[in-house]
Amino acid sequence: MSLAFTLEKRVAISAVVRACSLTSQVFQKLVKNETLTKNDKSPVTVADFSAQAVVNAILEKSFPHDPIVGEEDSADLRSPSAEDLRKHLTSLANDALHLPVREDEGSLLEDASWGIGPSSPTRSTDELLSIIDRGNYAGGSTGRMWALDPIDGTKGFLRGGQYAVCLALIENSVVQVGVMGCPNLPVSGANPDGEKGCIFVAVRGQGAEQRPLSNLSLSIPLIHAPTVPSMSSIALLESLEAAHSSHSFSDRLSKHLGITSAPLRMDSQAKYACLARGEGGLYFRMPVKGSGYKEKIWDHASGTLLVEEAGAIVSDSRGQPLNFGLGRTLGENYGVVASFKGIHSQVIEAVKKANAEEAD
């Protein structure tokens, strides 16, 4: 009897690995005039659109009835001035989909029926734009859906720092499968200058694992020790960009907790990946006061399952579970706290104290 979500896991890994190959290729050839601008003024490149096209194409072929909540849509690509970008998209997406079918990775082997491999059909530009727009689903509390962020951490991507390709399967508001590719993350946190490129995989009730992108057959289980760590050993994981999370609030929180180590700041859900393998001990994200920002489900779905399956706890800053059944955002969930299990309640109390100070 096979484990639950075995096929979904294999397909998600295939999609994320191919998207990671594409994004790495684009970075090596990055040209500034290939960059568009999002409404929030953060950069987004051809890699963002192409990666979403690749993942959506594989999901469409493998699970044609599953809707997708994706970050991007094709509106900017359809303008007359985006002709060069459309050409890059068509070339890059088809190249990634046409990569050889993986046949020697045991349970991670691929299947040409997913619309991949050298013999798979070449998608036209119009087909790819429509495939990107399969990510326009509004979300909801019932049924199955996939949440996709094709490049989480676009600024990190552009600077050669941390970014992640994030894909999760949500069923009846609960994240069941999470896969995250981090092409620039060191395989070992103890050797930051060593080999880079990892994929992280979690299935609810089946644990979490890390695999090097260079050797997908090598699985490293991720599980935290049950002992409660001292605060002197904790470092806070937070966003590199102050606009994404309030650094001043994090400073007050650290003082209340007695954390003296410098924060570990990086872009993207790679912070969840680091926490899952025991680094830092606390990921904290608090919206900048007055911003009115609501967290997007694709920014947290795969990461939360990963750290939960590794033995950590995730909630909002009030201690409430994250709700992935409210649409494309986490609704009234405010902030995110992910930490080693033994310190989570202490962190929530410290957040309350820091909030009270801010209100004074």
C-alpha positions in Angstrom: 0.0 0.0 0.0 1.5 3.3 -1.1 1.8 6.3 1.2 -0.7 9.2 0.8 0.2 11.9 -1.8 3.1 9.8 -3.3 2.3 10.9 -6.8 1.7 14.5 -5.8 5.1 14.5 -4.1 6.9 13.2 -7.2 5.2 15.6 -9.5 5.9 18.6 -7.2 9.6 17.7 -6.9 9.8 17.4 -10.7 8.2 20.8 -11.2 10.3 22.5 -8.7 13.6 21.0 -9.8 12.9 22.0 -13.4 12.0 25.5 -12.3 15.2 25.7 -10.3 17.2 24.7 -13.3 15.5 27.4 -15.3 16.0 30.2 -12.7 19.7 29.3 -12.3 20.2 29.5 -16.0 18.5 32.9 -16.2 20.6 34.3 -13.4 23.8 33.3 -15.2 22.6 35.2 -18.3 20.7 38.0 -16.5 20.3 41.2 -18.5 18.8 44.2 -16.7 16.5 45.2 -19.5 14.7 41.8 -19.1 13.3 43.1 -15.8 9.7 44.2 -15.4 8.4 46.1 -12.4 5.7 44.8 -10.1 3.0 47.2 -8.7 4.9 47.2 -5.4 8.1 48.2 -7.3 10.0 45.0 -6.5 11.8 43.6 -9.5 10.5 40.5 -11.3 12.4 38.9 -14.2 11.6 36.7 -17.0 12.6 33.8 -14.7 9.5 34.5 -12.5 7.1 34.1 -15.4 8.9 31.2 -17.0 9.2 29.3 -13.8 5.4 29.6 -13.2 4.8 28.5 -16.8 6.9 25.3 -16.2 5.3 24.4 -12.9 1.7 25.1 -14.1 2.3 23.1 -17.3 3.4 20.1 -15.3 0.5 20.4 -12.8 -2.0 20.9 -15.6 -0.9 17.7 -17.3 -0.7 15.7 -14.1 -3.7 17.0 -12.2 -5.9 18.7 -14.7 -8.7 19.3 -12.3 -6.6 21.0 -9.6 -6.8 24.8 -9.5 -3.6 26.8 -8.8 -3.1 29.9 -6.7 0.0 31.5 -8.3 1.7 34.8 -7.7 2.0 35.9 -11.3 -0.4 36.5 -14.2 0.4 37.2 -17.8 -1.1 40.8 -18.1 2.4 42.5 -18.4 3.6 39.9 -20.8 0.8 40.6 -23.3 1.7 44.2 -23.9 3.2 45.1 -27.3 6.4 46.2 -25.5 7.0 42.8 -24.0 7.7 41.0 -27.3 11.3 40.2 -26.3 10.2 39.0 -22.9 7.7 36.6 -24.5 10.4 35.2 -26.7 12.6 34.5 -23.7 9.7 33.0 -21.9 8.8 30.6 -24.7 12.4 29.5 -25.1 13.2 29.1 -21.4 10.0 27.3 -20.5 10.2 24.8 -23.3 13.9 24.1 -22.6 13.1 23.3 -19.0 10.1 21.1 -19.9 12.2 19.3 -22.5 15.0 18.3 -20.1 15.5 14.5 -20.0 13.1 12.5 -17.9 14.8 11.4 -14.7 14.8 7.7 -14.5 17.5 6.8 -11.9 16.3 8.5 -8.7 14.2 5.7 -7.1 10.9 7.0 -5.8 11.7 10.4 -7.4 11.7 9.1 -11.0 9.7 11.2 -13.5 7.1 10.2 -16.0 6.8 11.6 -19.6 3.0 11.6 -19.2 3.5 14.7 -17.1 4.2 16.6 -20.3 8.0 16.6 -19.8 11.0 15.2 -21.6 12.6 15.6 -25.1 9.5 14.2 -26.8 7.0 16.4 -25.1 5.2 18.9 -27.3 6.6 22.4 -27.7 4.3 24.9 -26.2 3.5 28.1 -28.2 3.8 31.5 -26.6 0.0 31.8 -26.4 -0.3 28.4 -24.7 2.3 29.4 -22.1 0.6 32.7 -21.4 -2.7 30.8 -20.8 -0.8 28.3 -18.6 0.6 31.1 -16.5 -3.0 32.3 -16.0 -4.1 29.0 -14.6 -2.6 30.5 -11.4 -5.4 33.0 -11.1 -7.6 30.8 -8.8 -9.1 32.8 -5.9 -8.5 30.1 -3.3 -11.0 28.8 -0.8 -11.7 26.5 2.2 -12.7 23.3 0.4 -11.2 20.9 -2.1 -7.7 20.7 -3.5 -5.5 23.5 -4.8 -1.9 24.2 -5.4 -0.1 27.4 -4.1 2.9 28.5 -6.1 5.5 31.2 -5.7 7.8 30.8 -8.8 10.5 33.0 -7.3 10.0 33.9 -3.7 12.6 36.6 -3.0 13.0 38.3 -6.3 15.5 40.9 -4.8 17.6 38.0 -3.4 17.5 36.4 -6.8 18.7 39.5 -8.6 21.6 40.1 -6.1 22.7 36.5 -6.2 21.4 35.8 -2.7 18.6 33.6 -1.3 15.5 32.9 -3.2 13.1 29.9 -3.4 10.8 28.1 -5.8 7.9 27.2 -3.6 5.0 24.8 -4.3 2.4 23.4 -1.9 -0.7 21.2 -2.2 -3.5 22.4 0.0 -6.6 20.2 0.7 -9.6 21.5 2.6 -7.5 24.4 4.0 -4.7 22.1 5.2 -1.2 22.0 3.6 -0.5 18.4 2.7 2.6 18.5 0.5 5.3 21.2 0.4 8.3 21.4 -1.9 10.8 24.2 -1.8 13.9 24.6 -4.1 16.7 26.9 -2.9 19.4 27.0 -5.6 21.7 29.3 -3.6 21.3 27.9 -0.1 24.4 26.0 1.1 23.8 22.2 1.4 25.3 22.4 4.9 24.7 25.4 7.1 28.0 24.6 8.8 29.8 25.1 5.6 28.4 28.3 4.0 31.1 28.4 1.4 30.6 24.8 0.3 28.2 23.3 -2.2 25.0 25.2 -2.8 21.6 24.1 -4.0 19.0 22.2 -2.0 15.4 21.0 -2.3 13.2 20.5 0.8 10.3 18.2 0.8 7.5 17.6 3.4 4.4 15.5 3.4 2.0 15.8 6.3 2.5 12.9 8.7 5.5 11.6 6.8 8.3 13.9 7.9 10.6 16.4 6.2 13.8 15.9 4.2 16.5 17.8 2.4 18.1 16.7 -0.9 21.0 18.3 -2.7 20.0 19.5 -6.2 23.2 17.9 -7.5 22.2 14.4 -6.1 18.5 14.0 -5.6 18.9 10.4 -4.5 20.5 11.6 -1.3 17.8 12.2 1.3 18.7 13.9 4.7 15.8 13.6 7.2 15.1 16.8 9.1 14.0 16.4 12.7 14.6 18.6 15.8 15.9 17.2 19.1 13.2 17.3 21.8 15.3 19.2 24.2 14.4 22.9 24.9 17.2 25.2 23.7 18.5 28.1 25.8 17.9 31.5 24.4 21.6 32.2 24.3 21.8 29.6 21.5 19.0 31.2 19.5 19.4 33.5 16.5 16.4 35.2 14.9 15.7 34.5 11.3 14.1 37.4 9.5 13.6 39.2 6.2 16.6 41.1 4.8 14.3 43.8 3.6 13.0 46.1 6.4 10.0 46.9 4.3 8.9 43.2 4.5 9.1 42.8 8.2 9.6 45.3 11.1 13.3 45.1 12.2 12.6 47.5 15.1 9.9 45.2 16.4 12.3 42.2 16.1 14.9 44.1 18.1 12.4 44.6 20.9 11.3 41.0 20.8 14.9 39.8 21.0 15.5 41.9 24.1 12.4 40.4 25.8 13.6 36.9 25.0 17.2 37.6 26.0 18.5 36.8 22.5 21.9 38.3 22.0 23.0 36.7 18.7 22.9 38.9 15.6 19.8 38.1 13.5 20.1 35.9 10.4 18.6 38.0 7.6 17.9 36.6 4.2 15.3 36.8 1.5 12.5 34.2 0.8 11.2 31.1 2.4 14.8 29.9 2.7 14.4 31.1 6.3 11.9 28.2 6.8 14.4 25.8 5.3 17.1 26.9 7.7 14.8 26.6 10.7 13.7 23.1 9.5 17.3 21.9 9.6 17.9 23.4 13.0 19.5 26.8 12.2 18.5 29.9 14.1 15.7 28.5 16.1 13.1 31.3 15.5 11.7 32.8 12.4 9.7 36.0 13.0 7.8 38.2 10.6 5.8 41.2 11.7 4.3 43.6 9.2 5.5 47.1 9.3 3.1 49.1 11.4 0.4 50.8 9.3 1.1 48.9 6.2 -2.1 47.0 6.2 -0.3 44.1 4.6 -1.9 40.7 4.5 0.4 37.7 4.1 -0.1 35.7 0.8 -0.6 32.0 1.1 2.1 31.1 -1.4 4.7 32.9 0.8 4.1 30.5 3.7 2.4 27.3 2.6 5.3 25.0 1.8 7.5 26.5 4.5 5.1 26.0 7.3 4.6 22.4 6.5 8.3 21.9 6.2 9.1 23.2 9.7 6.1 21.5 11.3 7.1 18.1 9.9 10.6 18.8 11.2 9.2 19.3 14.7 8.7 23.1 15.0 5.5 25.1 15.6 4.1 27.8 13.4 1.4 30.4 14.2 0.6 34.0 13.7 2.0 36.6 16.2 -1.1 36.1 18.4 -0.5 32.3 18.6 -3.4 31.5 16.2 -2.9 28.8 13.5 -2.3 30.1 10.0 -5.5 29.7 7.9 -4.9 28.7 4.3 -8.6 28.5 3.4 -9.5 32.2 3.2 -8.5 32.9 -0.4 -5.2 34.2 -1.7 -4.2 35.7 1.7 -4.0 34.5 5.3 -6.8 36.9 6.1 -6.7 38.2 9.7 -3.6 36.2 10.6 -1.2 38.9 11.7 2.5 38.2 11.5 4.2 34.8 11.5 6.1 33.0 14.3 7.9 29.7 13.6 10.1 28.3 16.3 11.5 25.3 18.0 8.7 23.6 19.8 10.1 24.2 23.3 10.2 28.0 23.0 7.1 28.8 21.0 4.8 29.8 24.0 7.6 31.9 25.4 8.0 33.7 22.1 4.3 34.5 21.9 4.3 36.0 25.4 7.3 38.1 24.4 5.4 39.3 21.3 2.6 40.5 23.5 5.0 42.5 25.7 6.7 44.0 22.6 3.2 44.9 21.3 2.3 46.6 24.5 5.4 48.7 24.5 4.7 49.8 20.9 1.2 50.8 21.9 2.5 53.0 24.8 
